[in-house]
Amino acid sequence: MSTLVLCSVPALGPVVAEARRVLRPGGELRLIEHVAAARGWAHRIQTRLDPVWNWIEGSCHLDHETRTALAAGGFDVSGVSEAVQRGMPPLFHRIARGVAVAP
């Protein structure tokens, strides 16, 4: 289970590799994470603001592409969706949620 944790790691690759190592084939990583905006002005602002935000918030990254990193690590991400969460500030309103399955 990962709930608003993956934003705080410096690089997703090593974390995804470790999750893959500890989960048996078919094991599930259930997650809810704020992720980078899909594109446009919000994504550009997240990218530019990330170093400062990371320093202010003690390691929170605005521009992580969690679903993409999980897929690159071999996880089946067909059960992970990304959507805008209404009522959240634009820099944090895109949420990834669901189940990623280990290969």
C-alpha positions in Angstrom: 0.0 0.0 0.0 1.3 3.4 -0.9 -0.7 6.5 0.0 0.8 9.8 -0.7 4.3 8.4 -0.2 5.9 8.1 -3.6 6.0 11.9 -4.1 8.6 12.0 -1.3 11.2 9.8 -2.8 14.0 11.5 -4.8 13.8 9.0 -7.7 11.0 6.6 -8.5 13.2 4.0 -10.3 14.9 2.5 -7.3 11.6 2.4 -5.3 9.8 0.7 -8.1 12.6 -1.8 -8.4 12.4 -2.6 -4.7 8.7 -3.0 -4.8 9.1 -5.4 -7.7 11.8 -7.3 -5.7 9.6 -7.8 -2.6 6.3 -8.5 -4.3 5.8 -12.0 -5.7 4.6 -12.4 -9.3 1.0 -11.2 -9.3 1.4 -9.3 -6.1 -0.4 -6.0 -5.8 0.8 -2.5 -5.1 -2.3 -0.5 -4.1 -1.8 3.2 -4.4 -3.2 6.7 -4.2 -0.6 9.3 -5.1 -0.6 12.9 -6.4 1.2 13.0 -9.7 2.4 15.5 -12.3 -0.3 17.3 -14.3 -0.9 15.7 -17.7 0.4 18.7 -19.6 0.0 22.4 -20.1 0.6 25.3 -17.8 0.2 23.3 -14.6 2.8 20.8 -15.7 5.3 23.5 -16.6 4.8 25.2 -13.3 5.3 21.9 -11.4 8.5 21.3 -13.2 9.9 24.7 -12.5 8.7 24.9 -8.9 9.7 21.4 -8.0 13.2 22.1 -6.6 11.9 24.9 -4.4 8.8 23.0 -3.3 11.0 20.0 -2.5 13.1 22.1 -0.2 10.1 23.8 1.5 8.0 20.6 1.9 10.9 18.3 2.9 11.1 16.1 -0.1 7.7 16.3 -1.8 8.0 16.3 -5.6 5.3 17.9 -7.8 6.4 16.3 -11.0 6.6 12.6 -10.5 5.2 10.4 -13.2 4.3 7.5 -11.0 2.2 5.4 -13.4 4.9 5.7 -16.1 7.6 4.7 -13.6 5.7 1.6 -12.5 5.1 0.6 -16.1 8.7 1.1 -16.9 9.6 -1.2 -14.0 7.5 -4.0 -15.4 4.3 -3.5 -13.4 0.9 -4.0 -15.1 -0.7 -0.6 -14.6 -3.9 -1.3 -16.4 -5.6 -1.1 -13.0 -4.1 2.4 -12.2 -6.0 5.4 -13.4 -5.2 9.1 -13.2 -7.8 11.8 -12.9 -8.2 15.3 -11.6 -9.5 15.4 -8.0 -12.0 18.2 -7.7 -11.4 20.7 -4.9 -7.7 20.2 -4.8 -5.2 23.0 -5.7 -4.1 22.7 -9.4 -0.5 21.8 -8.4 -1.8 18.7 -6.6 -5.1 17.9 -8.2 -4.0 15.0 -10.5 -4.3 11.7 -8.6 -3.1 8.3 -9.6 -5.1 5.5 -7.8 -5.6 1.8 -8.3 -3.7 -1.4 -8.3 -0.4 -2.1 -10.0 0.4 -5.8 -10.4 3.9 -7.2 -10.2 5.2 -9.2 -13.1 
